[in-house]
Amino acid sequence: PSSDDQSVAERFGNDPVGNSLAVLVLVAMVASLVAVPLLIRKGRLGAGRAWAVPILALIGIGISIYLGSVEASGVDAVCGPVGDCNAVQQSEYASILGLPIGVLGVIGYAVLLGGWLVARLAGGRIAVFGIFLAAAVADGGSLFSTYLTFLEPFVIGATCLWCLTSAVIITALLWTTAAPGWAALRRVGSP
């Protein structure tokens, strides 16, 4: 039966190992989206390792290029031992308004990396804007990835390890950029 004809439990059972892994990642992402602002508010989350931002963003770009090319060309993805990347990439959720999710990922990671570079190379308010931009993209990307990660086990009934890796990367970028981004936002608001 198609996934539309299956219950949530049946969809989950299509790939119990991959979907269980997706649920673990989903729980970690939701916990991060709650914990990060709370820790910032309490002054307990400092800036992450600045060198991690470009490394994670470049890995995210690479994964997104691969997924975007798979989605756009319709070729089968190399999935690995767990999950069914091709079921995810061929689902109705693999694109928005005809634009593959992987392409959105490339754009998001590139903008985040660009913000980080601006923060490093520019000065004054432009650098502050770069810091804020990187954090805003990491936050928005984490929210969007949480939604996509939820869809995999509960709606699509399949999990993509590439997608989960990207979700972990954007969540790590959230942890790394959130405190400097919040500080940048407060600096912009002050005279």
Secondary structure as UniProt FT lines:
FT   HELIX           3..5
FT   HELIX           8..13
FT   HELIX           16..41
FT   TURN            42..43
FT   TURN            50..51
FT   HELIX           52..73
FT   HELIX           85..89
FT   HELIX           92..94
FT   STRAND          95..96
FT   TURN            97..98
FT   STRAND          99..100
FT   HELIX           101..121
FT   HELIX           124..151
FT   HELIX           152..156
FT   HELIX           161..189
//
